Amino acid sequence: MRTSTAILSALAIGSAAAAYWTLTKPQTWTEEETRLVLSLGLASLPPLPADPSNAVADGPDAASLGKALFFDTRLSANGTVSCGTCHLPERQFQDDLPRAKGVGETARRTMPIAGTAYSPWLFWDGRKDSQWAQALGPLESAVEHGTDRAYIAHLIGVHYADQYAALFGPLPTLDAVPDHAGPNGFGTVLDDWLALDDIQKDAINRVFANVGKAIAAYERTITPQPSRFDAYVDRLAAGEDTSGILSGQEEDGLRLFVGKGECTKCHNGPLMTDNFFHNTGVAAVPGLPDDVGRSLAVDQVLADPFNCLGPYSDAEPGDCAELKFLGKAGHEMIRAYKPPSLRGVASRPPYMHAGQIATLGEVLFHYNTAPAAPDGHSELAPLNLNSAELAALEAFLGALDPIAKEVQR
């Protein structure tokens, strides 16, 4: 894919970076380095994978309904919180906070959404196996939306009945269902759920699941946007002159990224994440509950009634290979978390699963020094990069910011 003149005209890298470029001589890439660099470009991103568990995943009407639900603050206990409260479109669908704030404060950082349709596991710990199942969790979380499934089903009946029926068929009759009831609630909310019969519970669960499927259809439209790095890759792939797109320092950082810095061990592919789970020795946050990461989430996703093999999935059993062959979590999954995409990373501090690290420079220092993990075993080993190399890596990460200024909604 060739970079258009219009895109190249937007690639202003600043006078300081340009000056650095004039002082350094571009180096050639080895065949292996070239292969790695090209593999990181958006041109290598395949089409969105199908989600057989969601029959409306790629429907425009479902995406329209999902977008309305995503930004509807009525889907919260206090009427002020929506999915878009923490996933801000103008901020890469995250919120810049160490830990997300809904009706209360969570124990983890908000993850960006772009490209998550490519991931087989959702959340930092992978406790959900689809975007639609993931969307349901915050709705019932006491510190996020603070609602319950009966409330959500009633709200759909009042405000979205026609759109819902066009996609999923008529809503069930919920006249005998209390305004609030759910298995993850407390007090009367839980008591009222337990008092419902199985037919009523199933009807509510189905509406609840379909809400998640509509939201997921919208989230599938949120895709990673091109950066100056992608313009560089496109030129490199075409055998054209790459000078002036990245500064010399940024190109040095790219060379470290695919080589001595060992970044591609976890941050590989065009999304710059392997979508797996790693213990990298990140410190725990004092005062927060113990967080063991992936080691607990494996049992959670297997027990989830909204997983790919569950009764509310549209998939056939043969479609759910990731879940079907999921093994038990061993010691290596203690405090292991999914690395988010590095695309746009320089513009969204703080970092790590609970916002433990304030700046990108401190993140690189962490990986360079490889401290011991507070629990489990860190995969890191010291890199022993010098200060110039660390600065080059940080400069390269800045080249991953999107070129486009418009907000993707």
C-alpha positions in Angstrom: 0.0 0.0 0.0 1.4 3.4 -1.0 1.1 6.4 1.2 -1.0 9.2 -0.5 0.3 12.7 -1.0 -2.4 14.0 1.3 -1.3 11.8 4.1 2.4 12.6 3.6 1.6 16.3 3.7 0.3 15.8 7.3 3.6 14.2 8.4 5.1 17.3 10.1 7.6 16.0 12.7 8.8 19.3 14.1 12.0 21.3 13.5 13.9 19.6 16.3 13.2 16.2 15.0 14.0 17.3 11.5 17.3 18.7 12.6 18.2 15.5 14.3 17.5 13.7 11.1 19.9 15.9 9.2 22.7 14.9 11.6 22.2 11.2 11.3 22.8 9.0 8.3 19.9 6.6 7.5 20.9 2.9 7.9 19.8 0.0 5.8 17.6 -2.7 7.3 18.5 -6.4 7.3 16.1 -8.8 5.7 14.9 -10.0 9.1 14.6 -6.4 10.4 12.6 -5.5 7.4 10.3 -8.4 7.9 9.6 -7.5 11.5 9.1 -3.8 10.7 6.6 -4.6 7.9 4.7 -6.9 10.2 4.0 -4.0 12.5 2.3 -1.8 10.0 -1.4 -1.4 9.6 -1.2 -2.7 6.1 -0.5 -6.1 7.6 -3.7 -6.0 9.6 -6.1 -8.7 8.3 -9.9 -8.1 8.0 -11.9 -8.2 11.2 -12.3 -11.8 12.4 -15.8 -13.0 12.5 -17.6 -13.4 15.8 -19.8 -16.4 15.4 -21.1 -15.9 19.0 -22.7 -12.7 17.9 -25.1 -13.0 15.0 -25.5 -9.2 14.6 -21.8 -8.4 15.0 -21.4 -6.8 11.6 -24.9 -5.4 11.1 -25.1 -1.6 10.6 -28.5 -1.4 12.4 -27.0 -3.3 15.4 -24.0 -0.9 15.4 -26.4 2.1 15.4 -28.3 0.7 18.4 -25.0 -0.2 20.1 -23.7 3.3 19.6 -26.8 4.8 21.2 -26.5 2.4 24.1 -22.8 3.1 24.4 -23.4 6.8 25.1 -26.7 6.4 27.1 -26.1 7.5 30.7 -29.5 6.0 31.6 -27.7 2.7 31.7 -26.4 3.5 35.1 -27.6 3.7 38.7 -27.2 7.5 39.0 -28.0 8.4 35.4 -24.6 10.0 34.7 -22.4 7.1 33.6 -22.3 5.6 30.2 -19.7 3.4 28.4 -18.4 6.6 26.9 -17.7 8.1 30.3 -14.6 5.9 30.6 -14.1 5.2 26.9 -13.9 8.8 25.6 -13.8 8.9 21.8 -11.6 12.0 21.8 -9.1 10.2 24.1 -8.6 7.0 22.2 -11.7 5.5 24.0 -10.0 5.7 27.4 -10.1 8.2 30.2 -6.5 9.2 31.2 -7.1 8.1 34.8 -5.0 5.7 36.8 -8.2 3.7 37.6 -11.6 4.1 35.9 -14.4 6.1 37.6 -18.0 5.2 37.2 -20.5 5.4 40.0 -17.4 4.5 42.1 -13.7 3.9 41.4 -12.5 0.6 40.0 -9.2 -1.2 40.7 -7.9 -1.1 37.2 -7.1 1.3 34.3 -9.5 1.8 31.4 -8.3 0.0 28.3 -8.6 1.6 24.8 -11.1 -0.1 22.5 -9.6 0.2 19.0 -8.8 -3.2 17.6 -10.1 -5.2 20.5 -12.3 -7.2 18.1 -9.1 -9.0 17.1 -8.5 -10.2 20.7 -9.9 -13.6 21.9 -9.8 -12.4 25.5 -11.1 -9.1 26.9 -10.3 -7.1 30.0 -6.7 -6.9 31.5 -7.1 -10.5 32.7 -9.1 -12.0 29.9 -12.1 -12.9 32.0 -14.4 -12.5 29.0 -14.1 -14.1 25.6 -16.0 -11.7 23.4 -16.7 -8.0 23.1 -20.3 -8.5 23.8 -19.7 -10.5 26.9 -17.2 -7.9 28.0 -19.8 -5.1 27.6 -22.1 -6.8 30.1 -19.6 -6.8 33.0 -19.5 -3.0 33.7 -23.3 -2.7 33.6 -23.6 -4.9 36.7 -20.4 -3.7 38.4 -21.2 -1.9 41.6 -18.4 0.7 40.9 -19.0 1.1 37.1 -22.6 1.4 35.9 -24.1 0.0 39.1 -27.2 -1.5 37.5 -28.7 -4.9 37.1 -30.1 -7.0 34.3 -33.8 -6.6 35.1 -33.3 -2.8 35.1 -31.5 -3.0 31.7 -34.2 -5.1 30.2 -37.0 -2.7 31.4 -35.0 0.2 30.0 -34.8 -1.4 26.6 -38.5 -1.9 26.6 -39.2 1.7 27.4 -36.6 3.4 25.2 -35.4 1.0 22.5 -38.2 -1.5 21.9 -38.6 -0.9 18.1 -34.8 -1.0 17.4 -34.4 -4.0 19.6 -37.3 -5.9 18.0 -36.0 -5.2 14.5 -32.8 -7.0 15.4 -33.7 -9.6 17.9 -37.5 -10.1 17.7 -40.2 -8.9 20.1 -39.2 -8.2 23.7 -40.5 -10.7 26.2 -43.3 -9.6 28.5 -41.6 -8.4 31.7 -44.7 -7.1 33.6 -44.2 -9.5 36.4 -40.5 -8.8 36.7 -39.4 -6.3 39.4 -37.7 -3.1 38.3 -34.4 -4.3 39.8 -33.2 -7.9 39.9 -29.9 -9.6 39.1 -27.6 -12.4 40.2 -24.7 -10.0 40.9 -26.7 -7.6 43.0 -27.1 -7.2 46.7 -30.0 -7.2 49.2 -33.5 -7.0 47.5 -31.9 -7.0 44.0 -30.5 -10.4 44.6 -33.5 -11.6 46.5 -35.9 -10.6 43.8 -33.7 -12.3 41.2 -33.7 -15.6 43.2 -37.5 -15.3 43.4 -37.9 -15.4 39.6 -38.6 -18.6 37.8 -36.2 -20.0 35.2 -38.3 -18.8 32.3 -38.2 -15.2 33.6 -34.5 -15.4 34.3 -33.8 -16.7 30.8 -35.9 -14.0 29.2 -34.0 -11.3 31.1 -30.7 -12.9 30.4 -31.5 -13.0 26.7 -32.3 -9.3 26.5 -29.2 -8.5 28.6 -27.0 -10.5 26.2 -28.5 -8.8 23.2 -27.7 -5.4 24.7 -24.0 -6.6 24.8 -24.2 -7.8 21.2 -25.4 -4.5 20.0 -22.7 -2.6 21.9 -20.1 -5.0 20.4 -21.4 -4.3 16.9 -20.6 -0.6 17.5 -17.2 -1.4 19.1 -16.2 -3.4 16.1 -16.3 -0.2 14.0 -13.6 1.4 16.3 -10.4 0.6 14.5 -6.8 1.7 14.9 -5.8 4.8 12.9 -2.7 5.3 10.7 0.4 6.9 12.2 3.6 8.3 10.8 5.1 4.9 11.5 2.6 3.4 9.1 3.5 5.9 6.4 7.1 4.9 6.9 6.2 1.2 6.7 4.2 1.8 3.5 7.2 3.5 1.9 9.6 0.8 3.1 7.3 -1.9 1.7 7.2 -0.1 -1.7 10.9 0.2 -1.8 10.6 4.0 -1.8 12.6 6.7 0.0 11.6 6.8 3.7 13.6 9.8 4.7 11.8 12.6 6.4 8.9 10.5 7.8 10.6 9.4 11.0 13.4 11.4 12.6 16.7 9.8 12.9 16.1 9.3 16.6 12.7 7.7 16.0 14.3 5.4 13.4 16.9 4.4 15.9 14.1 3.7 18.4 12.4 1.5 15.9 15.6 -0.5 15.4 15.8 -1.0 19.1 12.1 -1.9 19.3 12.5 -4.8 16.9 15.9 -5.7 18.2 17.9 -5.1 21.4 14.9 -3.7 23.2 13.0 -7.0 22.8 9.7 -5.1 22.7 8.2 -7.4 20.0 8.2 -10.3 22.4 4.8 -9.0 23.7 4.1 -6.0 21.4 4.0 -7.6 18.0 1.8 -7.6 14.9 0.1 -4.6 13.5 -1.8 -4.0 16.7 1.5 -4.2 18.6 0.1 -6.6 21.2 0.1 -10.4 21.3 -3.2 -10.3 23.1 -1.8 -12.8 25.6 -0.9 -12.4 29.3 2.4 -11.6 30.9 3.8 -10.9 34.4 6.2 -8.0 33.9 6.9 -7.3 37.6 4.6 -4.3 37.9 4.2 -3.2 41.5 0.9 -3.6 43.3 -1.0 -0.5 44.4 -1.1 0.0 48.2 -4.6 -0.1 49.5 -6.2 -2.0 46.6 -7.4 -5.6 46.9 -5.0 -8.3 45.9 -5.0 -8.6 42.1 -3.7 -11.9 40.8 -4.5 -11.2 37.1 -5.0 -14.0 34.6 -4.7 -16.8 37.2 -8.2 -16.2 38.5 -9.8 -15.1 35.2 -9.5 -18.5 33.5 -12.0 -20.1 35.9 -14.2 -17.0 35.5 -14.4 -17.1 31.8 -15.1 -20.9 31.8 -18.0 -20.4 34.3 -19.5 -17.4 32.5 -23.0 -18.1 31.1 -22.3 -15.5 28.4 -19.2 -17.2 27.0 -18.9 -18.6 23.5 -20.2 -22.0 24.6 -23.0 -20.6 26.8 -26.8 -20.6 26.1 -26.8 -17.0 24.9 -24.1 -17.4 22.3 -25.0 -17.7 18.6 -22.0 -19.9 18.0 -21.8 -23.6 17.2 -19.7 -25.6 19.7 -17.1 -26.1 17.0 -16.7 -22.3 16.7 -15.3 -21.9 20.2 -11.9 -23.4 19.9 -10.1 -20.8 22.1 -12.5 -21.5 25.0 -12.9 -25.2 24.4 -9.2 -25.9 24.7 -8.4 -23.3 27.4 -6.2 -25.0 30.0 -6.1 -24.2 33.7 -3.9 -21.3 34.7 -0.6 -22.2 36.2 1.9 -20.3 38.3 3.1 -18.3 35.3 -0.3 -16.6 35.1 -0.2 -15.1 38.6 -0.2 -11.3 38.1 -0.2 -11.8 34.3 -2.0 -9.1 32.3 -2.7 -8.5 28.6 -0.5 -5.9 27.1 -2.7 -3.2 25.4 -1.9 -2.0 21.9 1.0 0.5 21.8 -0.7 2.5 19.1 -1.2 6.0 20.4 0.5 5.0 23.7 2.6 8.1 24.1 -0.6 10.2 24.4 -2.4 8.2 27.1 -0.5 8.1 30.4 -0.6 6.8 33.1 0.4 3.2 32.3 -0.1 -0.4 33.5 -3.2 -2.2 34.7 -3.8 0.1 37.6 -2.0 3.2 36.4 1.0 2.5 38.6 3.5 4.2 36.3 3.1 7.9 35.4 5.2 8.5 32.3 6.5 6.6 29.3 10.0 7.2 30.4 9.4 5.5 33.7 7.8 2.6 31.8 10.9 2.1 29.8 13.1 2.4 32.9 10.9 -0.4 34.5 11.5 -2.7 31.5 15.2 -1.8 31.3 15.8 -2.6 35.0 13.4 -5.6 35.3 12.4 -5.4 39.0 11.2 -8.6 40.7 7.4 -9.2 40.7 5.4 -8.7 43.9 3.9 -12.1 43.3 4.5 -14.9 40.7 7.5 -14.6 38.4 8.3 -11.7 36.1 9.2 -12.6 32.6 11.6 -9.6 32.3 15.4 -9.6 32.3 17.4 -6.4 32.4 18.0 -4.9 29.0 20.9 -2.6 30.0 20.0 0.1 27.5 21.8 3.4 27.9 20.0 6.8 28.2 20.3 7.6 24.5 18.8 4.3 23.6 15.9 4.8 26.1 15.3 8.3 24.6 15.2 6.8 21.1 12.7 4.2 22.1 10.5 6.8 23.7 10.8 9.0 20.6 9.7 6.0 18.4 6.7 5.3 20.5 5.6 8.9 19.9 5.5 8.1 16.2 2.7 5.7 16.8 0.2 8.4 17.6 -2.6 8.7 15.0 -2.2 11.2 12.2 -5.9 11.9 11.9 -7.2 14.7 14.2 -10.9 13.9 13.8 -12.6 11.9 16.6 -13.7 8.4 15.6 -17.2 7.8 16.9 
